[in-house]
Amino acid sequence: MPDLSMIEQHSFIYKAIMETLDKFDITILQELQSDGRLTNAELAQRVGLSAAPCWRRVRALEEAGFIRGYRAEIDREKIGLGVLAFVRLDADRNSGDVTRKLENAIREIPEVVSCHYISGSGTFELQVVSRDLNHFSQFAREILLNLPNVKDLHTSFSLGEVKSGSALPLTHLLAKSTTTANRSRT
């Protein structure tokens, strides 16, 4: 069993320097994005560290908020959610309290899998999943149009998925890590 006080000390020190991710941290992030089910031993081998330092780095990345969670990627069509809609929702007013009520209401709707506050026309862009067009139509009329402060909806439907659920690009961090390492050597 690892000494928790040592881990806590390491995490505190690590948090202080977290803005300068090194090549090991970046590789850990890349590997876990590719396969979040890797064991610590497998991850350590791929990264080029022994198991204990790899484990401490993963914990520090989690604590610092770089790793927000681990989850299964489910095929929506295989579970009967064949429709993916992009809904631009126009709010009547964009004042603080009214907008917060709308945001909170949107967060509570399971069919809304993503919501972004947007620039340009519209207030929010939602990604909504549904079984079919009839269910989506009913959902839009009964749920979305009855949300607080909703003025109008504009919907587009996905005709086919080209790319989804992709890993975030990390190459810009590699360049920054190399620059930081070179500066510390001079």
N, C-alpha and C positions, 0 to 999 in steps of 0.2 A: 504494500500500500504506500503510495507516494506521500511525502511529508507535505501536508497542506500549507503550512506556513511558508515553505520554500516556493510552492506553486503560486501562492498569493503574492509573495514578494516579486517573483518573476513576472507575474501578470501586471503588477503595478509598474514595474520598470518598463515592461514591454509596451504598455499603453502610452507611456510618455514618449516613446519613439515610434509609435504606430504610423505616423504620417510618412515615414520613410520605409515603406515596405521593401524588403530585400528579395533576391531571386527565389529563396526558399518559400517565403510567404506567397509570392505570386504563383509559384508552381503548385503550392498547396491549393490555392484558390482555383487554378485551372483544373487540377485533377478532381477536386470535389465537385466542380461544375459538371465535369464529364460523367462522374460516377459518385454520387453522394453515399453509396453503400459500401465504399471501400473500407476495409478494416484499417486500423491505425498501422498495423504491420505492413500491409500492402501499400498504403499511402507513404509511409516512411521510406520504403524501398524505392518507390517511383520518384520521390523527391530527393533522395540521397542523404537522408538523415537517419539516425538511430530512432527507435520508437519513442523514447521518453521526450527528447527535444521536439519531435514532430507533434506529439500529443500536446505539449505545452503551447506550441505555436498555434495549433488549431483552437485550443481553448482561448488563447489571447485574441485570435481573430474573431471568435464568437463574442467574447466580452466587449471588444471594441466595436462591434456592430458590422464588421465586414461580412460575416456569415450570419444571415438572419434566420436561417432554419433549414430543415431537410424535409423534403416531401416527395411523394410519388407523383409522377406525371401520368395522368389518366387520359386515355383516348376518349374524348367526349362523344364521338359517334358510336363507339362500342357500348356506351352506357345510355344510348338513346337520345342524345342531345345533338340532333343533326343540323340545327340552325344556329348560326353565329351571326348576330346582328351588331352593327355599329350604329349607335344612337347618339345623335347630337341633340342635347337637351338644352333648350333656351329657358333661362330663368327670367321671371318677370322683373325682379329687382336683384341687385348684387350687393345689398347691404349686409353687414356682418352677421347679425342674429338670424336673419332669414336664410342666408346662404348656409350657415352652420346647421340649421334645422334640416335643410335639404341634403347636405352632405351626410349627416347622421342617418337620415332615412335611407339614403342610397346604400350606405354601409351595411344596413340590415337586410338587404335583398339578396338572397343566395344566387339568383339568376344573373345578377350583375357581377361578372368575374373581374372586371377592371373598370376604373373610373378615373378620368383625368380632368382637371380644371384646365381649360384651353384658352388660347388667344384667338383672335379673329371672331367670326360669327359663331354664336353659341356660347354656352357657359361651361358645359361638361360634355365630354365624349365618353360614352359608356360602351363596354363590350358586354353583350347579353347573350346567354345561351338559352335555347328552347328546344322542345321536342320536334316541333314542326311549325309551319307558318300560322296555322289556326291557333295554336297555343301562344305563339308570340303575339298575334293580334289581340287575343284576349288579355294577355299580360300587359301589353302597352295601354289598352283602354282602361283596364281595372286597376293597375298598379302605377305605371309610370305617369300617366296623365293626372293621377290623383295625388301625386307627391306635392308637398308644400312648395308654392312659388313657381310651379312649372307653367310656362307660357306656351311652349310648342315643342314638338319632337320632329326630328328629321332622321329617317332610318335608311341605311344601306345594308345589304346582306352579302355575306361572303359567298362567292360562287365556287371557291376552291382555295385550299390552304397551300401557300407556297413555302412559308417559313413560320414556325411558331415555337415558343418556349425555348429560344436559343440561349446559349451561354453568353454572358457579357464579354465584350472584347477586353483583354488585359494587356495588349501589346504596348499601349501608351505607358503602362506602369513599368514595363521592362526597360524602356528607354530612360525613364526617370530614375529607376533603380541603378542602372549603369552609370548615369551621370553623377548620382549621389556617391556611388562607390568610388568613382574616379576622383571626385573632389576630396574625399576623405583620405586618399592616398597621397595627395600633393601637399 
